[in-house]
Amino acid sequence: MSEVIIKTDQEIELMRESGQLLSQVFSMLDDFITLGISTMQINNKVEDFIINNLNARPASKGQYGYQYALNTSVNDVVCHGIPKESQTLKCTDIINVDITLEKNGYITDSSKMYMFDKVTPQAKKLVNVTYAAMCKGIKEVKPGATLGDIGHAIEKYANMAGFTIVKEYCGHGIGTQMHEEPQVLHYGKKNTGLKLKPGMIFTIEPMINQGKSKIKTKKDGWTVVTKDKQLSAQWEHTILVTDTAFEVLTLRPDEKII
């Protein structure tokens, strides 16, 4: 296992800039994502906005052979949903939009759920619980805490709400590479795992299922879905361990960590 990279003050500033730009992408999408729009339209708009408005790069495009600027995961898609012209959003849909952005060589990663007026109360609960679970994990971040503290807080909250954690995917260190050490599990035991130190930067990105936790990957090699075809939700932020607690580098203007 490679070492966890402690970012310098200069690197943290560059990561902060990247994260602030990424938050602007989601602010733009808040008005752009509407009923009837295709997931490919979302992809094309984001790619254009990142390149031409922000003078940055959509880091997902070309990573591991992936062809698009983002992932669009609708309803029972857990993660890595591929944007399509043929997939248009309906009033009962929930969708996760997962975007990575690189500026001056440094990458940040964030995702947000969008839903429409006609979603079921259970779907709305899933989306809101997933956000709150992510926040519970983020609030555990401070020097001397452990990765197990983060995972425990997320899993406990999700389970208490009647939902399950996807264990095959996790958060990750991030910087000049999209995926660095450490792996950040969204389940675990308190006081176990790596101790956090100032200057660590990683993502927290729980995927939480309405039904059972079992998943499968479709034949396209990317799209991960729930085995029982029930809904899945995810939220994600890039987090810095500060000298005293945490900083959410990708925090959006309308957001508060609850």
C-alpha positions in Angstrom: 0.0 0.0 0.0 1.4 3.4 -0.9 1.7 6.2 1.6 -1.0 8.7 2.3 0.1 12.1 0.9 0.1 15.0 3.3 -0.6 18.1 1.3 1.5 21.2 1.7 -0.1 24.7 2.3 0.4 25.5 -1.4 -1.2 22.2 -2.5 -4.1 22.9 -0.1 -4.7 26.3 -1.7 -4.7 24.7 -5.2 -7.1 22.0 -4.0 -9.3 24.7 -2.4 -9.4 26.5 -5.8 -10.3 23.3 -7.6 -13.1 22.6 -5.1 -14.6 26.1 -5.3 -14.7 25.8 -9.1 -16.4 22.4 -8.8 -19.1 23.8 -6.5 -19.8 26.4 -9.2 -20.6 23.5 -11.6 -23.4 22.3 -9.3 -24.7 25.8 -8.8 -25.1 26.0 -12.5 -26.8 22.6 -12.7 -29.4 23.6 -10.1 -31.1 25.6 -12.8 -30.2 23.4 -15.7 -31.5 20.0 -14.6 -35.2 19.9 -15.4 -37.8 17.4 -16.4 -37.4 15.9 -19.8 -33.7 16.7 -20.1 -31.4 13.8 -21.1 -28.5 12.7 -19.1 -26.3 13.3 -22.1 -27.4 16.9 -22.2 -26.2 17.2 -18.6 -22.9 15.7 -19.5 -22.4 18.1 -22.5 -23.4 21.2 -20.5 -21.0 20.3 -17.7 -18.1 19.6 -20.0 -18.6 22.9 -21.8 -19.0 24.8 -18.6 -15.9 23.3 -17.0 -13.7 24.0 -20.1 -15.1 27.3 -21.3 -16.4 29.0 -18.2 -14.0 27.8 -15.6 -10.9 27.2 -17.7 -10.5 23.8 -16.1 -10.7 20.1 -17.1 -13.3 17.4 -16.5 -11.0 14.9 -14.8 -13.2 11.9 -15.4 -13.0 12.1 -19.2 -10.3 9.7 -20.3 -9.7 8.3 -16.8 -9.5 4.5 -17.0 -10.9 4.7 -20.5 -14.1 6.5 -19.5 -15.5 8.7 -22.3 -17.6 11.2 -20.4 -17.3 14.3 -18.1 -19.4 12.8 -15.3 -21.5 9.9 -14.1 -25.3 10.2 -14.1 -26.8 7.5 -11.8 -30.6 7.3 -11.9 -32.9 5.4 -9.5 -31.5 1.9 -9.0 -28.1 2.8 -10.4 -25.7 2.9 -7.5 -22.8 4.6 -9.2 -20.9 5.0 -12.6 -24.0 5.5 -14.6 -23.2 6.5 -18.2 -24.9 9.5 -19.7 -27.2 8.7 -22.7 -29.2 10.8 -25.2 -32.0 8.3 -24.8 -32.3 8.6 -21.1 -34.6 11.5 -20.2 -35.5 12.5 -16.6 -39.0 11.8 -15.4 -40.9 13.4 -12.5 -40.5 10.2 -10.3 -36.7 10.0 -10.8 -33.9 10.6 -8.4 -30.5 11.2 -10.0 -26.9 11.4 -8.7 -24.5 13.6 -10.7 -20.9 12.8 -9.9 -18.2 15.2 -11.2 -14.5 15.5 -10.9 -12.6 18.7 -11.9 -8.9 19.3 -12.3 -7.4 22.8 -12.1 -3.6 23.4 -12.2 -2.9 19.7 -11.7 -5.2 19.2 -8.7 -8.4 17.2 -8.7 -11.5 17.5 -6.5 -14.6 15.2 -6.6 -18.2 15.8 -5.6 -21.7 14.5 -6.3 -25.2 15.7 -5.6 -28.6 14.2 -5.7 -31.4 15.8 -7.7 -35.1 14.8 -7.4 -38.4 16.0 -8.7 -41.8 16.8 -7.2 -43.4 13.4 -7.8 -40.8 11.2 -6.1 -42.2 8.9 -3.5 -41.8 9.8 0.2 -39.5 6.8 0.6 -37.3 8.0 -2.2 -37.1 11.5 -0.7 -36.3 9.9 2.7 -33.5 7.9 1.1 -31.9 11.0 -0.5 -32.2 13.0 2.7 -30.8 10.2 4.9 -27.9 9.7 2.6 -27.0 13.4 2.8 -27.3 13.3 6.6 -25.2 10.2 6.8 -22.4 11.8 4.7 -22.6 14.8 7.1 -22.3 12.5 10.1 -19.1 11.0 8.6 -17.7 14.5 7.8 -18.3 15.7 11.3 -16.1 12.9 12.6 -13.1 14.3 10.8 -10.4 15.8 13.0 -6.7 15.1 13.8 -6.4 12.0 15.9 -9.8 10.6 14.8 -9.7 7.3 12.7 -11.2 6.3 9.4 -13.2 3.7 11.4 -14.9 6.6 13.2 -16.1 8.0 9.9 -17.4 4.7 8.6 -19.1 3.8 11.9 -21.0 7.1 12.0 -22.3 6.7 8.4 -23.3 3.1 8.8 -25.0 3.5 12.1 -27.1 6.4 10.8 -28.1 4.7 7.6 -29.0 1.4 9.4 -31.1 3.2 12.0 -33.1 4.7 9.1 -33.8 1.3 7.7 -31.3 1.5 4.8 -28.1 -0.4 3.8 -24.6 0.6 3.0 -22.9 -0.5 -0.3 -19.5 -1.9 0.9 -17.9 -2.5 -2.5 -17.1 1.2 -3.1 -15.5 3.7 -0.9 -14.1 7.2 -0.5 -10.5 7.8 -1.4 -7.5 10.1 -1.1 -7.3 12.7 -3.8 -4.9 15.3 -5.1 -2.8 15.2 -8.3 -4.3 11.7 -8.8 -8.1 11.0 -8.7 -7.6 8.0 -6.5 -4.9 8.1 -3.8 -4.5 6.5 -0.4 -6.3 6.1 1.9 -9.5 4.1 1.2 -12.3 5.6 3.2 -14.9 2.9 4.0 -18.5 4.0 4.8 -18.8 1.3 7.5 -16.5 0.2 10.3 -15.7 0.3 14.0 -14.8 3.3 16.1 -11.1 3.8 17.0 -9.9 1.5 14.2 -8.0 2.2 11.0 -5.7 5.0 10.0 -5.4 8.0 12.3 -6.2 11.3 10.6 -3.5 14.0 10.4 -3.7 17.7 9.2 -3.1 18.0 5.5 -4.9 14.7 4.5 -7.5 15.2 1.8 -10.0 12.5 0.8 -13.5 12.0 -0.3 -16.5 10.8 1.7 -19.2 9.5 -0.6 -21.6 7.0 0.9 -23.8 4.9 -1.4 -26.9 3.9 0.4 -29.6 1.5 -0.8 -33.3 1.5 -0.1 -33.4 -2.3 -0.1 -30.6 -4.8 0.3 -26.9 -3.9 -0.1 -26.2 -6.3 -2.9 -25.1 -4.9 -6.2 -24.1 -6.0 -9.7 -22.3 -4.4 -12.7 -24.0 -4.3 -16.0 -22.6 -5.6 -19.2 -21.3 -2.2 -20.2 -18.6 -2.7 -17.5 -19.4 0.6 -15.8 -22.9 0.8 -14.6 -23.5 -0.6 -11.1 -27.1 -1.3 -10.0 -28.9 -2.7 -7.0 -29.6 -6.4 -7.4 -33.1 -6.0 -6.0 -33.8 -3.1 -8.4 -34.7 -0.8 -5.4 -33.4 2.8 -5.3 -29.9 3.9 -4.4 -28.6 7.4 -3.4 -25.2 8.9 -3.0 -23.7 12.3 -2.0 -20.0 13.2 -2.1 -17.6 15.9 -0.9 -13.8 16.4 -0.9 -12.6 16.9 2.7 -9.5 18.4 4.2 -8.3 17.5 7.7 -7.4 20.9 9.3 -5.4 21.5 12.4 -8.5 21.4 14.5 -11.3 19.6 12.5 -12.3 19.6 8.8 -12.9 21.8 5.8 -15.3 20.8 3.0 -13.3 21.9 -0.1 -16.3 21.3 -2.5 -19.0 22.9 -0.3 -21.7 24.7 -2.3 -23.0 28.2 -1.3 -26.4 26.8 -0.4 -25.1 24.1 1.8 -24.6 23.6 5.5 -23.1 20.4 6.9 -25.9 19.2 9.2 
